[in-house]
Amino acid sequence: MLHRQPPFSGFVTPVYTLGNLGPAAEALRAGGLVVFPTETVYGIGASALLDHAVARIFQAKGRPQDNPLILHIHSTALLADAVSSVPRSAELLFEAFSPGPLTIVLPKARRVSPLVTAGLPTVGIRIPSHPVAREFLEMCKVPVAAPSANISGEPSPTSLEMALSGLDAKVDCAVDGGFCQHGIESTIVRCSDDEVVLLRPGAITLEMIASCLEEELPGVRVRVPAAEGGGDVAPARPEAPGMSYRHYQPRAEVWVTERVDGARTRKRFHGRRFGVIAMNRPPVGVGPATPVYVMNSAEEYAHLLYRKLVWFDDQGCEVIIAELPPPHGVGLAVRDRLQRAAGGQEL
């Protein structure tokens, strides 16, 4: 059983934990907003069947109305409440990677609020693996619409404290599940009978998806559209969360680079306090007073990324220079988040 952490100083939102989730589920079914954990990031949830409840998510986050939400369910038994059809490619991916950090975009069921999908005919479905999320969602008994529990555009929260720092008093209650395992949002794919399209990279990698399908469905194409996979172009109408060009941004400016050049960086940002996120080894020549955090793997980078962006803000940094991990595996997802946080600013 998970135990509640010490109360967060100054927060007024009621907090529940595993074994006492009934009041949180009741609040959600009644149209309330509930912050809850998943293995990726914390979400802000509402009943996907109630228009007024879904509308409150957009209001609390300051989220654009054209940015669709993901539906969270506790098992595939609730798929019929959320989608109208499931192609074989989606069945195989659900079997292989759910519960887990994978969202599959499918044709939506009529009873799902159109606010969830921003008017699109499709909806993203996810079955989280976090034990607290699973118990909470099972008790809710309805599909739960939930984006990340942060003010729109800011780094996603990987702890309840991070979530309530922006949403305290804007939600009816919260569920504490400790720190999130993966630290970045779920992989999103769009599935049809003849292809699977990667809309947002995550912990379930492109390589894993292709390997899963190649034996059972060798005729199904797995692809990453250039405009969607590289983070270079934001679609005019996003069909999945996190596809807007600028996203995940701390207060500090973010710049990305393959490798930090200390002397050049000091010259470029002379007179401004900057920090560095490095890959595998500390950067040379940035100065002894420069805050530095070294990531030893792409997995560690993913787990700590948002927490460290906030940490650099807390250190008073005006600029964060982030070295990019290699563009494969979960490194592709970290690069996507960093490039969107930087808004195209590269050194």
C-alpha positions in Angstrom: 0.0 0.0 0.0 1.2 3.5 -0.9 1.3 6.0 2.0 0.6 9.6 1.7 3.6 11.9 1.6 3.8 14.8 4.1 1.3 17.5 3.3 2.6 20.1 0.8 2.9 23.5 2.5 0.3 26.0 1.5 -1.8 23.7 -0.8 -5.5 23.5 -0.1 -6.6 20.8 -2.5 -7.8 17.6 -0.7 -5.4 14.7 -1.4 -6.2 11.0 -1.4 -4.0 7.9 -1.7 -4.3 4.2 -2.7 -6.9 2.5 -0.4 -8.9 5.7 0.0 -9.7 6.7 -3.6 -13.5 6.5 -3.4 -14.1 10.2 -2.7 -11.9 11.1 -5.7 -13.7 8.8 -8.0 -17.1 10.1 -6.8 -16.0 13.7 -7.3 -15.0 12.9 -10.9 -18.2 11.1 -11.7 -20.1 14.1 -10.4 -18.4 16.5 -12.8 -15.3 17.4 -10.8 -11.7 17.7 -11.8 -9.2 15.3 -10.2 -5.4 15.4 -10.5 -4.1 11.8 -10.6 -0.8 10.0 -11.3 0.2 7.8 -14.2 3.5 6.1 -15.0 4.3 8.9 -17.5 3.2 12.2 -15.9 0.4 13.5 -13.6 -2.9 14.2 -15.3 -5.9 16.4 -14.7 -9.0 14.3 -15.2 -12.7 14.7 -15.9 -15.5 12.4 -17.0 -15.3 12.2 -20.8 -19.1 11.9 -20.9 -19.9 15.3 -19.4 -19.4 18.4 -21.6 -19.2 20.8 -18.7 -16.6 18.7 -16.8 -14.4 18.5 -19.9 -14.7 22.3 -20.4 -13.3 22.8 -16.9 -10.1 21.1 -17.9 -9.5 23.7 -20.7 -10.3 26.5 -18.3 -8.1 25.3 -15.5 -5.1 24.7 -17.7 -5.6 27.7 -20.0 -5.5 25.1 -22.8 -6.5 25.9 -26.4 -9.8 24.4 -27.4 -8.4 22.9 -30.5 -5.9 20.7 -28.6 -7.6 17.3 -28.1 -7.4 15.2 -24.9 -6.6 11.6 -24.2 -9.1 9.2 -22.7 -7.8 7.0 -19.9 -9.5 3.7 -19.1 -8.6 0.8 -16.7 -9.0 -2.0 -19.2 -10.0 -2.8 -22.8 -13.4 -3.8 -21.4 -14.3 -0.1 -21.6 -13.2 0.4 -25.2 -16.8 0.1 -26.4 -17.7 3.2 -24.3 -14.9 5.2 -26.0 -14.4 4.1 -29.6 -16.5 2.9 -32.5 -14.1 0.4 -34.0 -10.7 -1.2 -33.3 -8.5 -2.4 -36.2 -6.3 -5.5 -35.8 -3.2 -3.4 -35.6 -4.6 -1.6 -32.6 -5.6 -4.9 -31.0 -2.1 -6.2 -31.3 -0.6 -3.0 -29.8 -3.0 -3.0 -26.9 -2.1 -6.7 -26.2 1.6 -6.0 -26.3 1.9 -2.6 -24.6 -1.1 -2.0 -22.4 -1.4 -1.3 -19.6 1.5 1.0 -20.3 2.6 4.3 -21.8 1.0 3.9 -25.2 -2.0 6.0 -26.6 -3.8 4.7 -29.7 -5.9 7.1 -31.8 -9.1 5.4 -33.0 -12.6 6.5 -34.3 -14.5 7.9 -31.3 -17.8 6.6 -29.9 -20.8 9.0 -30.1 -21.2 9.3 -26.3 -17.7 10.8 -25.9 -18.0 14.6 -25.5 -16.9 16.4 -28.7 -14.9 18.8 -26.5 -12.5 15.8 -25.8 -11.6 15.5 -29.4 -11.7 19.2 -30.4 -14.4 18.2 -32.9 -12.2 15.5 -34.6 -13.8 12.1 -35.4 -11.0 10.3 -33.6 -9.9 10.0 -30.0 -6.7 8.8 -28.2 -7.1 5.9 -25.8 -4.7 4.8 -23.1 -4.6 2.2 -20.3 -2.1 3.4 -17.7 0.0 0.8 -15.8 0.5 2.9 -12.6 -1.3 0.9 -9.8 -2.9 4.0 -8.3 -4.2 5.1 -11.6 -5.6 1.7 -12.4 -7.5 1.5 -9.1 -8.7 5.1 -9.5 -9.9 4.6 -13.1 -11.6 1.3 -12.2 -13.6 3.1 -9.5 -14.5 6.0 -11.8 -16.4 3.5 -14.1 -16.3 6.0 -17.0 -13.6 7.0 -19.6 -11.6 9.8 -18.0 -10.4 12.6 -20.2 -7.0 13.8 -19.0 -4.2 15.9 -20.3 -1.0 16.6 -18.2 -1.7 18.4 -15.0 0.1 21.6 -15.7 -0.6 25.1 -17.0 -0.7 24.8 -20.8 2.7 25.0 -22.4 4.7 24.5 -19.2 6.7 21.4 -18.2 4.5 18.4 -17.4 4.4 17.4 -13.7 6.1 14.2 -12.6 5.1 14.6 -8.9 1.9 15.8 -7.1 3.8 18.8 -5.8 4.7 19.9 -9.3 1.0 19.5 -10.4 -0.5 21.4 -7.5 2.0 24.2 -7.9 0.0 25.4 -10.9 -3.5 23.8 -10.3 -4.0 24.1 -6.5 -7.6 25.4 -5.8 -8.5 24.9 -9.5 -9.3 21.2 -9.1 -11.7 19.5 -6.7 -9.2 17.0 -5.3 -6.0 15.1 -6.1 -4.5 11.6 -5.9 -0.9 11.1 -4.7 1.1 8.3 -6.4 4.6 9.4 -5.8 7.1 10.2 -8.6 6.2 9.1 -12.1 8.3 6.2 -13.6 8.9 7.4 -17.1 8.7 11.1 -16.8 7.6 12.0 -20.3 4.2 11.6 -21.9 2.9 8.5 -23.6 3.7 7.4 -27.2 0.8 8.3 -29.5 0.0 6.3 -32.6 -2.9 6.5 -35.1 -4.0 3.0 -36.2 -5.9 1.9 -39.3 -6.2 -1.3 -41.3 -3.1 -0.5 -43.4 -0.8 1.7 -41.4 0.3 2.8 -38.0 1.5 6.5 -37.8 3.7 7.8 -34.9 2.2 11.1 -33.8 4.2 11.6 -30.6 7.3 9.5 -29.6 7.5 8.2 -26.0 8.8 5.2 -24.0 7.1 2.7 -26.4 9.5 3.3 -29.2 9.1 3.2 -33.0 11.3 0.1 -33.1 9.2 -1.7 -30.5 6.0 -1.0 -32.4 7.4 -2.1 -35.7 8.8 -5.3 -34.2 5.4 -6.1 -32.6 3.5 -5.8 -35.9 6.0 -7.2 -38.4 5.3 -10.9 -37.7 1.5 -10.8 -37.4 0.7 -8.0 -39.9 3.6 -7.7 -42.3 1.5 -5.7 -44.7 0.9 -2.8 -42.2 3.2 0.1 -42.7 4.7 1.9 -39.7 5.8 5.4 -40.4 6.7 8.8 -39.0 5.6 11.7 -41.2 8.4 14.3 -41.5 6.3 17.1 -40.2 5.0 15.2 -37.2 8.1 13.1 -36.3 10.8 15.7 -36.2 9.0 18.5 -34.3 9.8 20.9 -37.1 6.3 21.8 -38.2 3.2 22.1 -36.0 0.0 20.8 -37.8 -2.7 23.4 -38.4 -5.1 21.3 -36.4 -3.3 18.9 -34.0 -4.9 15.4 -33.9 -3.0 14.5 -30.7 -1.7 16.3 -27.6 1.8 17.7 -27.6 1.9 18.4 -31.3 2.0 22.2 -31.0 5.3 23.7 -31.8 6.1 25.4 -28.5 5.4 23.2 -25.5 6.9 22.0 -22.2 8.6 25.3 -21.6 10.1 26.5 -18.2 10.5 30.2 -17.4 14.0 30.1 -18.7 14.8 30.2 -22.5 15.7 26.7 -23.7 18.4 26.1 -26.4 19.3 22.7 -27.7 22.6 21.5 -29.2 24.3 18.2 -30.0 27.3 19.2 -27.8 28.0 22.2 -25.6 31.0 24.4 -26.6 31.9 26.1 -23.3 33.8 29.1 -24.6 31.2 29.8 -27.3 28.3 29.4 -24.9 29.9 31.9 -22.4 30.4 34.4 -25.1 26.9 33.9 -26.5 25.2 34.4 -23.2 27.6 36.8 -21.5 25.9 38.6 -18.6 23.0 36.1 -18.4 22.9 33.2 -15.9 22.7 29.9 -17.8 22.6 26.2 -16.9 23.5 23.1 -18.9 22.0 19.7 -19.2 24.7 17.5 -20.5 24.8 13.9 -21.9 27.3 11.4 -20.4 30.0 13.8 -19.3 30.2 17.4 -17.9 30.8 20.2 -20.4 34.2 21.8 -20.6 34.8 25.5 -20.1 31.3 26.7 -19.0 32.6 28.1 -15.8 32.6 26.8 -12.2 29.5 28.8 -11.2 27.3 27.4 -13.9 24.6 24.9 -12.8 25.2 21.6 -14.6 23.3 18.3 -14.5 24.7 15.3 -16.4 22.3 12.6 -17.8 23.8 9.2 -18.1 21.3 7.7 -20.5 18.3 8.6 -22.6 16.1 6.8 -20.1 17.4 8.9 -17.2 17.0 12.0 -19.3 13.3 11.1 -19.9 12.7 10.4 -16.2 14.2 13.6 -15.0 13.7 16.1 -17.8 10.7 18.1 -16.6 11.9 18.0 -13.0 15.3 19.4 -14.0 13.8 22.1 -16.2 12.0 23.4 -13.1 15.1 23.0 -11.0 17.1 25.3 -13.4 14.3 27.8 -13.0 14.7 27.6 -9.2 18.4 28.2 -9.6 17.7 31.5 -11.2 18.8 30.5 -14.7 17.6 32.7 -17.5 18.8 30.3 -20.2 19.0 26.4 -20.2 21.3 24.8 -22.8 20.3 21.1 -23.3 22.5 18.6 -25.1 20.3 16.2 -27.2 20.5 12.4 -26.7 20.9 10.2 -29.8 17.8 10.1 -32.1 16.8 6.5 -31.4 14.8 4.6 -28.8 13.5 6.8 -26.1 16.1 9.4 -27.1 13.8 10.3 -30.0 11.1 11.3 -27.5 13.5 13.3 -25.3 14.7 15.2 -28.4 11.0 15.9 -29.4 10.2 17.4 -26.0 13.5 19.5 -25.9 13.0 20.8 -29.4 9.5 21.9 -28.6 10.6 23.4 -25.3 13.2 25.4 -27.2 10.8 26.5 -29.9 13.4 25.8 -32.6 16.3 27.6 -30.9 19.5 25.6 -31.6 23.1 26.4 -31.0 
